Amino acid sequence: MNRIYWDSMLFIYLLEGNPIFGARVKALFESVVRRNDRLCTSVFTLGEVLTGPRRQNDAAAIKAIKAFFASDEVEVLALTADAADRYSVIRASMRVSQADAIHLATASANGVELFVTNDRDLQRVTVPGIRFMMDLDGRVY
């Protein structure tokens, strides 16, 4: 079993049925399930994914998102002191946003094998503790 980290946008594409990326992300999700890998993300992702439905006051979507993240479908990783330390190293040494640094630090602190993102700027960064980076087309960096 591999631990596969998704950044927030992949969950947004999946849960909102994004017309451009939704089908591709759904196929990735099904592959994770079929291979019996472990999908994980930061607790920070939950906040990011809930933001759109909260702005729209969409109670049904909020409830569905919370249920999805509370299910066995995804492991929600805490932002620990180790992750916070790694965050500071990433922010000090790389040109990435605060949100991206939280994702990278959380993944790194939890030793994920694969970090999947649609963010081209992140696909080529090297972070100790993350073995591989992958884009939505399956290219591994």
N, C-alpha and C positions, 0 to 999 in steps of 0.2 A: 504494500500500500504506500503510495506517495502522498505527500501533503502538498496541495496545490492552492496557492494564494491568488485570489482575484481582487483587483482594486475595485473601487466603488462603481465605476462606470459599467463594468460588466454586469453587475447585479441590477443596475438601473436599466440597461438594455434588455436583460432577461425579464425582469418583473413588469416593465412597462411595455414590453413587446415592440421595441424599437424597430421601425420599418426597414432600416438599413442594416443594423447589426444584430437584431433580435434572433433571427433564425440561426445565424452562425454561433452566437453565444449559447443558444438552446442546444445546438449540436455538441458544443464543448461540454456543457453541463451533463448531457446524456452520456457522453464518453467518460466523464469522471465517475458517474454512477455505475456504468457498465464495467469499468475497470476496477471498481471497488476502491478508488482513491478517495482521499479525504479533502473536501473543499473547505478552505478556511479563509478568513478575512479578519480585519481589525474591528473591534467594537465601534471604532470611529466610522466605519462604513455604514453601520446601522443608522447613525445620525445623518450621514450624507444622503442615504437612500430615502429616509423619511422626510427630508426637507421639501421636496416637490409636492408630495401629497399634503403636507401640512400647509403649504402656501395656498393650495387649492381647497383646503378644508375638506379633504376626501377621507372621511372616517373609515369607509370600507377598505380603501387602499392601505391606510395606516394599520388597520387590524390585520390585513393579509400579510403585509411586510413583517410585522412583529411576529406573526405566527411562523412565517418562513424561517426567520432568523433564530427562532426558538426551537425549531425542529431539528431532527437528526440530519437534515440535508446539508447543513453548513456548520462548521465549528467557528464560533466567534471568539477571537483571541483578545485577551486583555492587553491594555497598554501598561506594561510593568516598568519597574525601575530600570531593569536591563534595557528594555526597548527605549525608554527615555534617554538613557545614556547613548545608545546607538543613534537615536534621533539627533542628538547634539553633534555627534561625529559626522553624520550625513549632512546636516545643515552647514557645518563649518567647512566641509571639504567639497561639496557638490552644489551645483546650481539647480536645485529642485525646490518646488514649493513646499510650504509647511505641511500641507495635506499629503503630498507625495512622500515626504520624509517620514511622516507617521506610518504610512503604509509600508514603506521599505524597512523601517526600523522594527515594526511589529513582525513582519515576515522574517527578517533576519534573526531577531531574538528567539523566534520559534522554529528556526531551522527548516524552513520550507524548501522543498526540492525545486519547485517551479513557481515563478511569479508571472501571472498573465495580466497583460495590460494592453489597452488600445492607444496608450500615450507614447508616441514615437520618441519623445525625449527620455522616457524611462526605460525603453526597451534595450538601450545600449549601455546602461550604467552597470557597474560591477559593485556589488555590496557583499562583504563577507557574511556568510550565513545563508545566502540565497544561491543555490547551485546554478539555476538557469532562469533566463527571462524569455518570455514567448509573446508574440503578437497574436491577433485574432486569426491570422492566416496560417498559424502553426509554425511560423519561422522561429527558431530558437536562437537566442543570442548568448 
